Amino acid sequence: MTAFLEAVKLPDWLFAGIDPRFIAVGIGVAIIAADAFLRHRKRPQQSLATSPVPSLVTASSPAEAPVATSSLLADTIEPSKDKPSIAVLPFVNMSDDKSQEYFADGMTEDIITGLSCDSRLFVIARNSTFAYKGQSPDIRTVGKELGVRYVLEGSIRPIGDRLRITVQLIETASGAHIWADKIDRPTADIFEVMDEVVDSLVIALCANLGVAEAKRAQRQRPEDLQAWALCVQAEVIFASQPSVESRQEAARLAQRAADIEPGYAVSWALLGYVASIQIAWGLSTDLTKDSEASLALIDKALGLAPNDPTVLGHCGYAAIWAGQAAQAINYLERSLAINPNNSFARFAYGAALLCNARPGDGVTQLQLFIRRAPKDPYTGTAYFFSHSVIFSLASFSRRSRTR
């Protein structure tokens, strides 16, 4: 173990707060992937370029997606209680160049479309939010008029030969700033990298919305929590501090969500996911029984929502450890085809490819996940998985040359 860690030279912060079982899992995945690849290296491998889902690496947001709508006719609309609601206000063009106006509007529309791909969110349609274009409305008023819990506002302005894009997420009830970010890109290249910019903003926004909702749920009385909020809590608790205790707490919260709303597929998918972690961490005393239990939960979730990208993502990762790594790829490719910005599904897809003797493709997907979601709780695990595979392949290669 010591020799391995010294060889791969990973930063110490990657392992802060990570249960040692995660490290064991990473090494296990690496050995499985490297060994399977070397034993089957003569078998023709399908590249991502010829994959049935060719858009997984390069796709941004789908051209069209259903967008929730809200009316401006009523003075006050109550925010959706079963999921977080958000309105993206038209980005402000702070330059004198009118061509940048079209860029700002296009970015606003693409972010709305990207967010609408996430079934966990209630997103206000473009026509409603563009009614505020050219205004500086009070965010609390916007929240009441559109019936949303959060508002995203942003601006673009030139700084020398670069263009700065600034965004901030605001809670409408309090006016508190939940998250803010800025991105600088060369003005000459901005249209070429627009998809990348939008994707990175959508991924970061969804992650911070999840954290904000988890904190909001903690402030509520337990009996007032909805199934959605319980599942958000479960995800955040386990992802931020993976341990035996947090796994048990995540399972408890997901089960409570399933009890409150039996038809909510995400809760069953989460239960299948946390059940599979018991197998992955070597805690199972009966692999057959635990695998069957996890697969039953996966089937339950997919029976309720076969095309939900969040459900497919969790079921895909669970299927890896429940002994159906090939089926996991199918689930995860479907998830990413529906929502290319599903960062957890991207991470799980990389892991599934590693376990299916496709280390090159697996590492590529993990690196794409890291680039798009550098602050995601699973980034450390993705680093470890990918570096473990690279180290193991090099080790196997050296060993084969000396025989």
C-alpha positions in Angstrom: 0.0 0.0 0.0 2.8 2.5 1.0 4.7 1.7 -2.2 1.5 2.3 -4.3 0.7 5.6 -2.7 4.3 6.9 -3.1 4.3 5.8 -6.7 1.1 7.5 -7.8 1.9 10.7 -5.9 -1.6 11.8 -5.1 -2.1 14.8 -2.9 -2.9 14.2 0.8 -6.1 16.2 0.7 -7.8 13.5 -1.5 -7.9 11.1 1.5 -9.1 13.6 4.1 -12.2 12.2 5.7 -12.4 9.2 3.4 -13.1 5.8 4.9 -10.1 3.4 4.4 -12.5 1.0 2.7 -12.7 3.5 -0.2 -9.0 3.1 -0.8 -9.4 -0.7 -0.8 -12.2 -0.4 -3.3 -10.1 1.8 -5.5 -7.2 -0.7 -5.6 -9.7 -3.5 -6.2 -11.2 -1.7 -9.2 -7.8 -0.9 -10.6 -6.6 -4.5 -10.4 -9.8 -5.9 -11.9 -9.7 -3.4 -14.7 -6.0 -3.8 -15.5 -6.1 -7.6 -15.3 -9.2 -7.9 -17.4 -7.9 -5.6 -20.0 -4.5 -7.4 -20.3 -6.2 -10.8 -20.5 -8.6 -9.5 -23.2 -6.5 -7.0 -24.9 -6.7 -8.9 -28.2 -10.5 -8.5 -28.2 -11.7 -5.6 -30.4 -12.8 -2.8 -28.2 -15.6 -0.4 -29.1 -14.3 3.2 -28.8 -16.4 6.0 -27.4 -16.4 7.5 -30.9 -18.4 4.6 -32.2 -20.5 4.0 -29.1 -24.3 3.7 -29.4 -24.3 6.9 -27.4 -21.7 9.0 -29.2 -22.6 12.3 -27.5 -21.6 11.2 -24.0 -18.2 13.0 -24.0 -19.0 16.0 -26.1 -22.7 16.6 -25.6 -23.8 19.7 -23.7 -27.5 20.3 -23.2 -30.2 18.7 -25.4 -31.6 21.1 -28.0 -35.1 20.7 -26.6 -36.2 19.8 -23.1 -39.5 20.1 -21.2 -39.4 23.3 -19.1 -41.8 23.9 -16.2 -43.9 27.1 -16.5 -45.3 29.6 -14.1 -47.8 32.4 -14.6 -47.1 36.1 -13.9 -50.8 36.9 -13.6 -51.0 36.1 -9.9 -49.5 38.5 -7.3 -48.0 35.6 -5.3 -47.3 32.0 -6.2 -46.2 29.5 -3.6 -42.9 27.7 -4.4 -43.1 24.0 -5.2 -42.9 22.0 -2.0 -41.8 18.7 -3.5 -38.7 19.9 -5.2 -36.5 23.1 -5.3 -37.8 25.7 -7.7 -35.5 28.1 -9.6 -35.7 31.0 -12.1 -32.8 32.0 -14.2 -33.0 35.8 -14.9 -31.7 37.1 -18.2 -27.9 37.7 -18.0 -26.9 41.4 -18.1 -24.7 42.5 -20.9 -22.3 45.1 -19.2 -20.5 45.9 -22.5 -21.3 48.4 -25.2 -21.1 45.7 -27.8 -24.6 44.7 -28.8 -23.4 41.4 -30.2 -22.7 40.4 -26.7 -26.4 40.8 -25.9 -27.2 37.8 -28.0 -24.5 35.9 -26.3 -25.9 36.8 -22.9 -29.4 35.7 -23.9 -28.1 32.5 -25.4 -26.2 31.6 -22.3 -29.4 32.3 -20.2 -31.4 30.0 -22.4 -28.8 27.2 -22.4 -28.6 27.3 -18.6 -32.4 27.0 -18.4 -32.3 24.1 -20.8 -29.5 22.4 -18.9 -31.2 22.7 -15.5 -34.5 21.4 -17.0 -32.7 18.1 -17.8 -32.5 17.5 -14.1 -35.8 16.0 -13.0 -35.1 17.0 -9.4 -35.7 20.6 -10.2 -38.7 22.8 -11.0 -37.4 25.3 -13.6 -39.3 28.4 -14.7 -39.6 28.7 -18.4 -37.7 31.3 -20.5 -40.7 33.4 -21.5 -41.5 34.0 -17.8 -38.0 35.0 -16.8 -37.3 37.1 -19.8 -40.2 39.4 -18.8 -37.6 40.9 -16.3 -35.1 41.7 -19.1 -33.7 45.2 -18.7 -35.0 45.5 -15.2 -33.4 45.3 -11.8 -36.1 43.6 -9.8 -36.1 42.9 -6.1 -35.2 39.2 -5.7 -37.8 38.7 -3.0 -40.5 40.1 -5.4 -39.3 37.8 -8.2 -39.6 34.8 -5.8 -43.2 35.7 -5.0 -44.3 36.5 -8.5 -42.8 33.4 -10.0 -43.2 31.1 -7.0 -39.6 30.0 -6.8 -37.3 29.3 -3.9 -34.1 30.3 -5.8 -33.1 32.8 -8.4 -29.9 32.7 -10.5 -28.7 36.0 -11.9 -25.6 36.8 -13.9 -23.7 39.2 -16.1 -21.0 39.3 -18.8 -18.5 42.1 -19.2 -15.2 42.5 -21.1 -11.9 42.8 -19.3 -9.2 43.6 -21.8 -9.2 40.7 -24.3 -11.2 38.5 -22.0 -14.9 38.1 -21.2 -15.9 37.6 -17.5 -19.1 35.7 -16.8 -20.4 36.2 -13.2 -23.2 34.3 -11.6 -24.8 34.2 -8.2 -27.5 32.0 -6.7 -29.9 33.7 -4.3 -32.5 32.4 -1.9 -35.6 34.5 -2.5 -37.2 34.3 1.0 -34.2 35.8 2.7 -32.3 37.4 -0.1 -29.2 35.5 1.1 -26.5 34.6 -1.4 -26.1 30.9 -1.6 -23.3 30.6 -4.1 -21.3 32.8 -6.6 -18.8 32.1 -9.2 -17.0 33.8 -12.1 -15.4 32.4 -15.3 -13.0 34.3 -17.5 -12.4 33.2 -21.2 -10.7 34.9 -24.1 -13.2 36.9 -26.0 -12.1 35.5 -29.4 -12.8 31.9 -28.3 -16.0 32.5 -26.2 -18.4 31.1 -28.7 -16.3 28.0 -29.2 -16.2 27.2 -25.5 -19.7 28.3 -24.7 -21.0 24.7 -24.2 -18.1 24.0 -21.8 -18.9 27.2 -19.8 -22.6 26.4 -19.6 -21.9 22.8 -18.6 -19.6 23.8 -15.8 -22.0 26.4 -14.5 -25.0 24.0 -14.5 -23.0 21.2 -12.8 -21.7 23.6 -10.1 -25.2 25.1 -9.7 -26.9 21.8 -9.2 -24.3 20.7 -6.7 -24.8 23.9 -4.6 -28.5 23.7 -4.9 -28.3 20.2 -3.3 -26.1 21.5 -0.5 -28.5 24.4 0.1 -31.5 22.1 0.1 -29.8 19.8 2.6 -29.1 22.7 5.0 -32.7 23.9 4.5 -34.0 20.4 5.4 -31.9 20.4 8.6 -33.7 23.5 9.7 -37.1 22.0 9.2 -39.0 19.8 11.7 -38.6 16.1 10.8 -42.3 15.6 10.3 -42.4 18.4 7.7 -39.7 17.0 5.5 -40.8 15.8 2.0 -39.4 12.7 0.3 -37.2 14.8 -2.0 -35.6 16.7 0.9 -34.9 13.5 2.8 -33.1 12.0 -0.3 -31.1 15.1 -0.7 -30.0 14.8 2.9 -29.1 11.2 2.4 -26.9 11.9 -0.7 -25.1 14.9 0.9 -24.4 13.1 4.2 -22.9 10.0 2.5 -21.0 11.8 -0.3 -19.4 14.4 2.0 -18.2 11.9 4.6 -18.3 8.3 3.4 -18.2 5.9 6.4 -20.1 3.0 7.8 -22.1 5.4 10.0 -23.0 7.8 7.2 -24.0 4.9 5.0 -26.4 3.7 7.7 -27.8 7.2 8.2 -28.3 7.6 4.4 -30.1 4.3 4.3 -32.4 5.4 7.2 -33.2 8.7 5.5 -33.9 7.1 2.1 -36.1 4.4 3.7 -38.1 7.2 5.4 -38.5 8.9 2.1 -39.8 5.7 0.6 -42.2 5.3 3.5 -43.6 8.8 3.0 -43.9 8.5 -0.8 -43.7 4.9 -2.0 -43.9 6.0 -5.6 -40.8 8.2 -5.4 -38.2 6.2 -7.4 -35.2 8.1 -6.3 -35.6 6.8 -2.7 -35.6 3.2 -3.9 -32.6 3.9 -6.1 -30.7 5.4 -3.2 -31.6 2.4 -1.1 -30.2 0.1 -3.8 -27.0 2.3 -4.0 -26.3 2.3 -0.2 -27.0 -1.4 0.0 -24.4 -2.1 -2.7 -21.8 -0.1 -0.8 -21.9 -2.8 1.8 -20.7 -5.3 -0.9 -18.1 -2.8 -2.2 -16.6 -2.2 1.2 -16.3 -5.9 2.0 -18.9 -5.7 4.8 -21.2 -8.3 3.3 -21.5 -11.7 5.1 -23.7 -13.2 2.3 -22.8 -11.8 -1.1 -25.6 -13.7 -2.9 -28.3 -12.4 -0.5 -27.0 -8.8 -0.4 -26.6 -8.7 -4.2 -30.1 -9.9 -4.7 -31.4 -7.4 -2.2 -29.7 -4.5 -4.0 -30.9 -5.7 -7.4 -34.5 -6.0 -6.1 -34.3 -2.3 -5.0 -32.8 -1.4 -8.4 -35.7 -3.1 -10.2 -38.2 -1.4 -7.9 -36.7 2.1 -8.7 -36.5 1.5 -12.5 -40.0 0.1 -12.5 -41.3 3.4 -11.2 -39.1 5.7 -13.3 -37.2 3.9 -16.1 -36.1 7.1 -17.8 -35.2 9.3 -14.8 -31.5 10.2 -15.1 -30.9 10.4 -11.4 -32.5 7.0 -10.8 -30.5 5.5 -13.7 -27.3 7.0 -12.3 -27.7 5.5 -8.8 -28.9 2.2 -10.1 -26.0 2.0 -12.5 -23.4 2.4 -9.7 -25.3 -0.1 -7.5 -25.4 -2.6 -10.4 -21.5 -2.6 -10.6 -21.2 -4.0 -7.0 -24.2 -6.2 -7.2 -22.5 -8.2 -9.9 -24.0 -6.7 -13.1 -21.3 -4.4 -14.3 -22.3 -4.9 -18.0 -25.9 -3.9 -17.2 -24.5 -0.9 -15.3 -23.1 0.6 -18.4 -26.5 0.4 -20.1 -28.1 2.3 -17.2 -25.4 4.9 -17.1 -25.3 5.5 -20.8 -29.1 6.0 -20.7 -28.7 8.4 -17.8 -26.0 10.5 -19.6 -28.0 10.5 -22.9 -30.9 12.1 -21.0 -28.8 14.5 -18.9 -25.1 14.8 -19.9 -24.5 17.1 -16.9 -25.4 14.3 -14.3 -22.0 14.4 -12.6 -22.6 11.3 -10.4 -23.6 9.2 -13.5 -20.4 10.4 -15.2 -18.3 9.2 -12.3 -20.2 5.9 -12.1 -19.9 5.4 -15.9 -16.1 5.7 -15.6 -16.1 3.1 -12.8 -18.3 0.8 -14.7 -16.1 0.9 -17.8 -13.1 0.1 -15.6 -14.9 -3.0 -14.4 -15.7 -4.0 -17.9 -12.1 -4.3 -19.1 -12.2 -0.8 -20.8 -9.6 1.0 -18.7 -8.8 3.6 -21.3 -12.4 4.6 -21.8 -12.9 4.5 -18.0 -10.0 6.8 -17.2 -11.2 9.2 -20.0 -14.7 9.4 -18.4 -13.2 9.9 -14.9 -11.0 12.6 -16.1 -13.9 14.3 -17.8 -15.8 14.1 -14.6 -12.9 15.7 -12.7 -12.6 18.5 -15.2 -16.4 19.3 -15.1 -16.9 18.8 -11.4 -13.5 19.6 -9.7 -15.2 20.2 -6.3 -17.6 17.3 -6.3 -17.4 15.0 -3.2 -16.5 12.1 -5.5 -13.6 13.8 -7.2 -11.1 12.3 -4.7 -12.4 8.8 -5.4 -12.3 9.5 -9.2 -8.6 10.6 -8.9 -7.8 7.5 -6.9 -9.6 5.1 -9.3 -7.9 6.6 -12.4 -4.5 6.7 -10.9 -4.8 3.2 -9.5 -5.6 1.9 -13.0 -2.7 3.7 -14.6 -0.3 2.5 -11.9 -1.6 -1.1 -12.1 -1.4 -1.2 -15.9 2.2 0.0 -15.7 3.0 -2.6 -13.1 1.4 -5.4 -15.1 3.3 -4.2 -18.2 6.6 -4.2 -16.4 6.0 -7.6 -14.9 5.0 -9.1 -18.3 8.2 -7.8 -19.9 10.4 -9.4 -17.3 8.9 -12.9 -17.8 
